[in-house]
Amino acid sequence: MPPYILYAMPGSLYSGKARAYLRKQRVEFIERAPSHPGFDAARRAVGRWIIPVLETPDGGFIQDGADIITHGETAGWARLPALAGGPVQRVVGAIFELFGGEGMVRPAMHYRWDFDADNLGFLAQDFSGPMVLEGGAEARAASFAASSARMRQAARIFGVSEDSAPVIEASYARFLQLFEAHLETTPYLLGGAPTLGDYGLFAPLHAHLARDPHPATLMKTTAWRVWRWVERMYAPNQDAGEYGDVAEVVFAADAVPDTLKALLAFVAEDYLPEVEAFMGFYNGVAAGPDIVAGEVIGGRASQRVIGFTAFDWRGVKLSVAVFPYRVWLLQKIQDLFDGLAAADQAQARALLAEVGLARLVDLRPTRRVERVDNREVWGALTS
C-alpha cells in the first residue's frame, strides 16, 4: 500500500500540529515540500494553496491539522488518543486547540517578522529551501522576498503593530510563565501523554516561537520547561525522563489542577475579547438574506477572511480579520460540551465559570460553519 504523504514546511505553524500528531501515533509517512510536483494535485483537490495537506494511500486529500487528527482518531491510529481523558478534560483540550492555533497567532507573527536583526538570515533559508527545489540563490531570494512580504502583511491582519507590540510581548511573557509553572509537575497539559490541547499549542510554540532565532532564545532562557515540552512534542516517544517513571496516561478523575486553571484564566483574559468580537461580526454576516447553506463561505475556497472587526485588548484597540475557520473550532468546543451528560455539563460549566470562560459555550453562531471537501461552507441556521 502507498504511504501517507504530508505536504508541509518546517516553519509552517499549522504543519507542526499535524506532523507532531503523526509522529506521536508512529504513523509512517513521507513529507514533501509544497514545491514538489505532487502538491499540484493536492492544491487542486482542496481548492487553494494551503498546508498542511495529507495525501492518503487511496489518493484522497485531507487539509488542516484538526481534520488530520480527526481522521487519525477514527482510522485507528490513536496509540495515544488526542481526545483522551474525562469529559471535562476533553472540553479543556478543545479550548487549547482553539487558543493555541488561533489565539497565539499574534505573538507568533510578531516574534517572527519584527526581529529582522536576529531572524532574517534564518528565515530566508527556512522559507526558500522548501519553496525552491531547483534554482540558484537568485531564485531563492526572489521566493523569500515574495513570501516574506505576504506574511508581513498577514501579521497586520492579526493585530500586530507598533502600538500592540509591547502588549504582545508582555502577554506572551505571562503565558510562558504560566505554562512553565504547569510543566513543573507534568510533561503534558493533562498528564503523561499529549492530548488535543497540546497539539493546538504546539503549532505556534514550535514553528515560530521555538525555531526562529529571536523567540527561540527567549524561550530557552526564560522558560526551559516549555522548550523541553516543544522537544517532547516532536519526539515519537514520551521523552519525559526528568519526570521519573510517569506513565503515558492523562490525569485521573477528570482532574484539572490549579496550574491548568491559571492557564485557562489567561485564555479568558487574552483571547475571549477577540472571540466575542469575531462572533459578533460573523453572526451579522451569517444572518444575511443571501446566505445559502452548502455554499463555500466567501464564494471561493481561497477567500478565508470575511471581514474585519475591532475590539479592546489589554488597553489597545485592535482591528483583526474574521476567519470562519475559527468559528468552526469554537463549535468543536460547544459540540463536545453539548454531548456531555447533564452532570458532566454542570461540572464543565462550573470550571469554565471559575476561570472566566463560560462565554465560550454560550457564544453560539446563528448559522453553523461546516467543513466539506476541505472547505468552510455555510451550515444550517441554528436560531
C-alpha positions as CSV (number, residue, x, y, z in Angstrom):
1,M,0.0,0.0,0.0
2,P,1.4,3.5,-0.8
3,P,2.4,5.5,2.3
4,Y,0.7,8.6,3.6
5,I,2.3,11.8,2.2
6,L,2.3,15.0,4.2
7,Y,2.8,18.2,2.3
8,A,4.2,20.7,4.8
9,M,7.1,23.0,5.7
10,P,9.3,23.1,8.8
11,G,8.5,26.7,9.5
12,S,4.7,26.4,8.9
13,L,2.7,26.9,12.1
14,Y,-0.1,24.5,11.1
15,S,2.2,21.9,9.6
16,G,3.7,21.3,13.0
17,K,0.4,20.3,14.6
18,A,-0.2,17.6,12.0
19,R,3.4,16.4,12.0
20,A,3.6,16.1,15.8
21,Y,0.4,14.0,15.8
22,L,1.6,11.7,13.1
23,R,4.9,11.2,14.9
24,K,3.3,10.6,18.3
25,Q,1.0,7.9,16.8
26,R,4.1,6.5,15.0
27,V,2.4,6.7,11.6
28,E,4.7,6.1,8.7
29,F,4.6,9.0,6.2
30,I,6.7,10.8,3.7
31,E,7.0,14.5,4.0
32,R,7.2,16.6,0.8
33,A,7.6,20.3,0.4
34,P,4.9,22.3,-1.4
35,S,7.3,22.8,-4.3
36,H,7.1,19.1,-5.0
37,P,5.3,18.3,-8.3
38,G,2.8,16.1,-6.4
39,F,1.5,19.2,-4.5
40,D,-0.3,20.4,-7.6
41,A,-2.9,17.6,-7.2
42,A,-3.3,18.4,-3.5
43,R,-3.8,22.1,-4.2
44,R,-6.4,21.4,-6.8
45,A,-8.2,19.0,-4.5
46,V,-8.5,21.4,-1.6
47,G,-9.1,24.5,-3.9
48,R,-6.4,26.7,-2.5
49,W,-2.7,26.9,-1.8
50,I,-2.5,25.9,1.8
51,I,-0.6,23.5,4.1
52,P,-0.6,21.0,5.6
53,V,-2.3,18.6,3.3
54,L,-2.2,14.8,4.0
55,E,-2.5,12.5,0.9
56,T,-4.0,9.2,1.9
57,P,-2.9,5.8,0.4
58,D,-6.2,5.7,-1.6
59,G,-5.4,9.1,-3.2
60,G,-7.6,11.3,-1.0
61,F,-6.5,14.6,0.4
62,I,-7.1,15.9,4.0
63,Q,-6.3,19.6,4.6
64,D,-5.9,21.1,8.1
65,G,-4.4,19.7,11.2
66,A,-7.7,19.4,13.1
67,D,-9.1,17.2,10.3
68,I,-6.0,15.2,10.1
69,I,-6.2,14.5,13.8
70,T,-9.9,13.6,13.4
71,H,-9.0,11.2,10.6
72,G,-6.4,9.6,12.7
73,E,-8.7,9.1,15.7
74,T,-11.3,7.4,13.5
75,A,-8.9,5.4,11.4
76,G,-7.4,3.6,14.4
77,W,-4.0,5.4,14.6
78,A,-4.6,6.6,18.1
79,R,-1.8,4.9,20.1
80,L,-2.2,8.0,22.3
81,P,-5.7,9.3,21.7
82,A,-6.0,13.1,21.3
83,L,-9.4,13.0,23.0
84,A,-8.3,11.0,26.0
85,G,-9.4,11.8,29.5
86,G,-12.7,12.6,31.1
87,P,-15.5,14.7,29.7
88,V,-14.3,18.0,31.2
89,Q,-10.7,17.3,30.2
90,R,-11.8,16.8,26.6
91,V,-13.5,20.2,26.6
92,V,-10.3,21.8,28.1
93,G,-8.3,20.1,25.3
94,A,-10.6,21.7,22.6
95,I,-10.2,25.1,24.2
96,F,-6.4,24.9,23.9
97,E,-6.7,23.7,20.3
98,L,-8.6,26.9,19.5
99,F,-6.4,29.1,21.6
100,G,-3.1,27.6,20.5
101,G,-3.7,27.6,16.8
102,E,-5.6,30.8,16.6
103,G,-5.2,32.9,19.8
104,M,-1.4,32.6,19.8
105,V,-1.0,33.7,16.1
106,R,-0.4,37.3,17.3
107,P,2.8,36.6,19.2
108,A,3.9,34.0,16.6
109,M,3.7,36.6,13.8
110,H,5.2,39.4,15.9
111,Y,8.2,37.4,17.0
112,R,8.8,36.1,13.5
113,W,8.6,39.3,11.5
114,D,9.5,42.1,13.8
115,F,13.1,41.0,14.8
116,D,14.9,41.0,11.5
117,A,18.4,41.5,13.1
118,D,18.1,38.1,14.6
119,N,15.7,36.2,12.4
120,L,16.1,37.4,8.8
121,G,19.0,35.2,7.7
122,F,17.4,32.1,9.2
123,L,14.0,32.8,7.7
124,A,15.5,33.4,4.2
125,Q,16.8,29.9,4.2
126,D,13.9,28.3,6.1
127,F,11.3,29.7,3.7
128,S,13.1,29.5,0.3
129,G,14.5,25.9,0.9
130,P,11.1,24.2,0.8
131,M,9.7,26.6,-1.8
132,V,12.5,26.4,-4.4
133,L,13.8,22.8,-5.0
134,E,15.6,23.9,-8.2
135,G,17.3,27.2,-9.0
136,G,20.1,29.2,-7.5
137,A,20.5,31.9,-5.0
138,E,18.6,34.4,-7.1
139,A,15.5,32.2,-7.3
140,R,15.6,31.5,-3.6
141,A,15.9,35.2,-2.8
142,A,13.0,36.2,-5.0
143,S,10.9,33.5,-3.5
144,F,11.6,34.7,0.0
145,A,11.0,38.3,-0.9
146,A,7.6,37.5,-2.1
147,S,6.6,35.2,0.8
148,S,8.0,37.5,3.5
149,A,6.1,40.5,2.0
150,R,2.9,38.5,2.1
151,M,3.5,37.2,5.6
152,R,4.4,40.7,7.0
153,Q,1.1,41.9,5.6
154,A,-0.7,39.0,7.2
155,A,0.8,39.9,10.6
156,R,-1.1,43.2,10.5
157,I,-4.5,41.5,10.0
158,F,-3.8,39.5,13.2
159,G,-3.4,42.8,15.1
160,V,0.4,43.1,15.1
161,S,1.6,46.7,15.0
162,E,4.0,49.1,16.7
163,D,1.3,50.1,19.2
164,S,0.4,46.5,20.1
165,A,4.0,45.1,20.1
166,P,4.8,45.9,23.8
167,V,1.5,44.4,24.9
168,I,2.0,41.3,22.8
169,E,5.4,40.8,24.4
170,A,4.0,41.3,27.9
171,S,1.2,38.9,27.2
172,Y,3.5,36.2,25.8
173,A,5.9,36.5,28.7
174,R,2.9,35.9,31.1
175,F,1.8,32.9,29.1
176,L,5.4,31.4,29.2
177,Q,5.4,32.0,33.0
178,L,2.1,30.2,33.5
179,F,2.9,27.3,31.1
180,E,6.3,26.9,32.8
181,A,4.7,26.6,36.2
182,H,2.2,24.0,34.9
183,L,5.0,21.9,33.4
184,E,6.9,21.7,36.7
185,T,4.9,18.6,37.6
186,T,3.6,17.2,34.4
187,P,5.1,16.6,31.0
188,Y,2.0,17.5,29.0
189,L,-1.1,19.6,29.6
190,L,-3.2,16.7,31.0
191,G,-0.6,14.4,32.4
192,G,1.8,11.8,30.9
193,A,0.5,11.8,27.3
194,P,-0.2,14.5,24.7
195,T,-3.8,15.3,24.0
196,L,-5.7,17.7,21.7
197,G,-4.7,20.9,23.6
198,D,-1.0,20.0,23.3
199,Y,-1.2,19.7,19.6
200,G,-3.0,23.1,19.4
201,L,-0.4,24.8,21.5
202,F,2.4,23.1,19.6
203,A,1.5,24.8,16.3
204,P,2.8,28.3,17.3
205,L,5.2,27.3,20.0
206,H,7.2,25.1,17.7
207,A,7.3,26.6,14.2
208,H,7.6,30.3,15.1
209,L,8.4,30.6,18.8
210,A,10.9,27.7,19.3
211,R,12.6,27.7,15.9
212,D,13.0,31.3,14.8
213,P,16.3,32.6,16.5
214,H,15.0,35.5,18.5
215,P,12.0,33.9,20.2
216,A,13.8,30.6,20.5
217,T,16.5,32.3,22.6
218,L,13.7,33.9,24.7
219,M,12.1,30.6,25.3
220,K,15.3,28.8,26.2
221,T,16.4,31.5,28.6
222,T,13.1,32.2,30.3
223,A,11.0,29.0,30.0
224,W,13.2,26.0,29.8
225,R,10.4,23.5,30.6
226,V,8.3,25.0,27.8
227,W,11.3,24.5,25.5
228,R,11.6,20.9,26.6
229,W,7.9,20.4,26.1
230,V,8.4,21.5,22.5
231,E,11.2,18.9,22.1
232,R,9.0,16.3,23.7
233,M,6.0,17.0,21.5
234,Y,8.2,16.4,18.4
235,A,9.5,13.0,19.7
236,P,7.8,9.8,18.8
237,N,8.3,8.5,22.4
238,Q,7.3,10.1,25.7
239,D,10.6,11.9,26.2
240,A,9.8,12.8,29.8
241,G,12.8,11.3,31.7
242,E,13.1,14.3,34.0
243,Y,9.6,13.5,35.5
244,G,10.7,10.0,36.6
245,D,8.7,6.9,35.7
246,V,5.5,8.8,34.8
247,A,3.0,6.7,32.8
248,E,1.6,7.6,29.4
249,V,-1.8,8.4,30.8
250,V,-3.8,11.5,31.5
251,F,-4.7,12.8,34.9
252,A,-7.3,10.6,36.6
253,A,-10.8,11.5,37.7
254,D,-11.2,14.4,35.2
255,A,-8.7,16.4,37.2
256,V,-7.8,20.0,36.2
257,P,-5.0,21.2,38.5
258,D,-4.7,24.8,39.7
259,T,-1.8,25.5,37.3
260,L,-4.0,24.5,34.4
261,K,-6.9,26.6,35.7
262,A,-4.4,29.5,35.7
263,L,-3.7,28.9,32.1
264,L,-7.4,28.8,31.3
265,A,-7.9,32.1,33.1
266,F,-5.2,33.5,30.9
267,V,-7.1,32.3,27.8
268,A,-10.2,34.2,29.2
269,E,-8.2,37.4,29.6
270,D,-6.1,37.2,26.5
271,Y,-8.5,35.7,23.9
272,L,-12.1,35.8,24.9
273,P,-12.5,39.5,23.9
274,E,-11.4,38.5,20.4
275,V,-13.8,35.6,20.3
276,E,-16.6,37.8,21.3
277,A,-15.7,40.3,18.6
278,F,-15.4,37.8,15.7
279,M,-18.6,36.0,16.7
280,G,-20.5,39.3,16.8
281,F,-19.2,40.1,13.3
282,Y,-19.7,36.6,12.0
283,N,-23.3,36.4,13.2
284,G,-24.1,39.7,11.5
285,V,-22.8,38.3,8.2
286,A,-24.4,34.8,8.7
287,A,-27.8,36.4,9.2
288,G,-27.7,37.9,5.7
289,P,-30.7,37.1,3.4
290,D,-28.5,35.8,0.5
291,I,-26.7,33.1,2.5
292,V,-27.2,29.7,1.1
293,A,-26.5,26.5,3.1
294,G,-23.8,24.4,1.5
295,E,-22.1,27.2,-0.4
296,V,-18.4,27.9,0.2
297,I,-18.1,30.9,2.6
298,G,-16.7,33.9,0.8
299,G,-17.5,32.4,-2.6
300,R,-14.3,30.6,-3.1
301,A,-12.0,28.3,-1.0
302,S,-9.1,30.8,-1.1
303,Q,-11.2,33.5,0.5
304,R,-10.6,32.7,4.1
305,V,-11.4,36.2,5.6
306,I,-14.9,37.6,5.5
307,G,-14.2,41.0,7.0
308,F,-12.6,42.8,9.9
309,T,-13.7,43.6,13.5
310,A,-12.2,45.8,16.2
311,F,-12.0,45.3,19.9
312,D,-10.1,46.5,23.0
313,W,-7.3,44.2,24.0
314,R,-5.2,44.8,27.1
315,G,-5.6,48.6,26.7
316,V,-5.0,48.8,22.9
317,K,-7.5,48.9,20.1
318,L,-7.0,46.0,17.6
319,S,-8.5,45.5,14.2
320,V,-8.3,41.9,13.1
321,A,-9.5,39.6,10.3
322,V,-12.5,37.4,10.9
323,F,-12.0,33.8,9.8
324,P,-15.0,31.4,9.6
325,Y,-12.5,28.6,10.4
326,R,-12.2,30.0,13.9
327,V,-16.0,29.8,14.3
328,W,-15.7,26.1,13.3
329,L,-13.1,25.5,16.0
330,L,-15.3,27.2,18.6
331,Q,-18.2,24.9,17.5
332,K,-16.0,21.9,18.3
333,I,-15.8,23.1,21.9
334,Q,-19.5,23.6,22.0
335,D,-20.3,20.3,20.3
336,L,-18.2,18.5,22.9
337,F,-20.0,20.4,25.7
338,D,-23.4,19.7,24.2
339,G,-22.6,15.9,24.0
340,L,-21.9,15.6,27.7
341,A,-24.2,14.1,30.2
342,A,-26.1,16.6,32.4
343,A,-23.8,16.1,35.4
344,D,-20.7,16.4,33.3
345,Q,-22.1,19.5,31.7
346,A,-22.6,21.0,35.1
347,Q,-19.1,20.2,36.1
348,A,-17.7,21.7,32.9
349,R,-19.7,24.8,33.2
350,A,-18.6,25.3,36.8
351,L,-15.0,25.0,35.8
352,L,-15.5,27.5,32.9
353,A,-17.3,29.9,35.1
354,E,-14.5,29.7,37.7
355,V,-11.8,30.6,35.1
356,G,-13.9,33.2,33.3
357,L,-14.6,31.1,30.1
358,A,-18.3,30.3,30.4
359,R,-19.0,32.5,27.4
360,L,-17.2,30.0,25.2
361,V,-20.1,27.6,25.4
362,D,-22.7,30.4,25.1
363,L,-21.4,32.4,22.2
364,R,-23.3,30.4,19.6
365,P,-23.3,31.0,15.8
366,T,-26.6,31.9,14.2
367,R,-25.5,29.6,11.3
368,R,-23.1,26.8,11.6
369,V,-19.8,26.6,9.8
370,E,-19.2,23.2,8.3
371,R,-16.1,21.7,6.6
372,V,-16.9,19.9,3.4
373,D,-14.3,18.8,0.9
374,N,-11.6,20.7,2.9
375,R,-13.5,24.0,2.6
376,E,-15.5,26.0,5.1
377,V,-19.2,26.1,3.9
378,W,-22.3,27.7,5.3
379,G,-24.2,25.3,7.5
380,A,-27.8,25.3,8.8
381,L,-29.4,28.1,10.8
382,T,-29.3,27.5,14.5
383,S,-31.8,30.1,15.6
